[in-house]
């Protein structure tokens, strides 16, 4: 990670991202019983001058959790937790992809005998 784009070997360009919460299960009274947090993004890798290193890939994550009508505050806290968790997971996936590309570009070589 560097402060200036010109100093970077690789640049992640986010082309599209989406975060949404959707009701996927309902109680007999028609209230949401199960919610799903969905997060996705398209990102591509470029070098410092903007040349394509890897085409855009889709990262798509979903987390489902149950809610209780009588615990409204707990449901809001649960949703916040799920959103933070899924965002952190997407960031880690991007970093793993960067590390994989870097290891392919700069393979570790065993010392010559």
C-alpha positions in Angstrom: 0.0 0.0 0.0 1.4 3.4 -1.0 0.2 7.0 -0.7 0.8 7.9 -4.4 -0.6 6.1 -7.4 2.7 6.6 -9.3 4.5 4.6 -6.5 2.1 1.6 -6.9 3.0 -1.6 -8.8 -0.7 -2.5 -9.0 -3.9 -0.4 -8.7 -7.3 -1.8 -7.8 -10.0 0.0 -9.8 -13.5 -0.6 -8.5 -15.9 -0.4 -11.4 -19.1 -1.2 -9.6 -20.2 -2.0 -6.1 -23.5 -2.8 -4.4 -24.6 -3.4 -0.8 -28.2 -4.2 0.0 -30.4 -5.9 2.7 -33.3 -8.0 1.4 -36.0 -9.8 3.3 -35.9 -13.5 2.3 -38.3 -15.1 4.8 -41.5 -13.9 6.4 -43.5 -14.8 9.5 -47.2 -15.8 9.2 -48.0 -12.2 10.0 -46.1 -11.0 7.0 -43.2 -9.5 9.0 -39.6 -10.2 7.9 -38.2 -13.2 9.8 -35.0 -13.7 7.8 -32.8 -11.0 6.2 -30.0 -11.4 3.7 -27.1 -8.9 3.3 -25.8 -9.0 -0.2 -22.6 -7.3 -1.3 -20.9 -7.4 -4.7 -18.3 -5.6 -6.5 -16.5 -5.6 -9.8 -12.8 -4.8 -9.6 -10.0 -4.8 -12.1 -6.2 -4.6 -11.6 -4.1 -2.1 -13.5 -0.5 -1.1 -13.3 0.6 2.4 -12.3 0.1 3.8 -15.8 -3.4 2.3 -16.2 -2.6 -0.7 -18.3 -4.8 -3.7 -17.6 -3.1 -6.4 -15.5 -6.2 -8.5 -14.8 -9.7 -8.1 -16.2 -12.6 -7.2 -13.9 -13.8 -10.0 -11.6 -17.0 -10.2 -9.7 -16.8 -10.8 -6.0 -20.3 -11.6 -4.6 -21.0 -12.4 -0.9 -24.3 -13.0 1.0 -25.0 -13.4 4.7 -28.4 -14.5 6.0 -29.6 -13.9 9.5 -32.8 -14.2 11.5 -34.7 -11.4 13.2 -37.1 -11.4 16.1 -40.1 -9.0 16.1 -39.7 -8.4 19.8 -36.0 -7.5 19.5 -36.0 -4.5 17.1 -32.8 -3.0 18.5 -30.9 -6.3 18.4 -32.0 -6.7 14.7 -30.5 -3.3 13.8 -27.3 -4.3 15.6 -27.2 -7.6 13.8 -27.6 -6.0 10.5 -24.7 -3.5 11.2 -22.5 -6.4 12.3 -23.3 -8.4 9.1 -22.6 -5.4 6.9 -19.2 -4.8 8.6 -18.4 -8.5 8.4 -19.2 -8.8 4.7 -17.3 -5.6 3.9 -14.2 -6.8 5.7 -14.5 -10.2 3.9 -14.6 -8.4 0.5 -11.5 -6.4 1.4 -9.7 -9.5 2.4 -10.6 -11.3 -0.8 -9.2 -8.4 -2.9 -6.0 -8.4 -0.9 -5.6 -12.2 -1.4 -6.1 -11.7 -5.1 -3.4 -9.0 -5.1 -1.0 -11.2 -3.2 -1.6 -14.1 -5.6 -0.9 -11.9 -8.6 2.2 -10.6 -7.0 3.4 -14.1 -6.2 2.9 -15.1 -9.8 4.8 -12.0 -11.0 7.6 -12.5 -8.6 8.0 -16.2 -7.9 10.2 -17.3 -5.0 13.2 -19.1 -6.4 15.3 -21.5 -4.5 19.0 -20.6 -4.2 21.2 -22.1 -6.9 23.5 -24.9 -5.8 
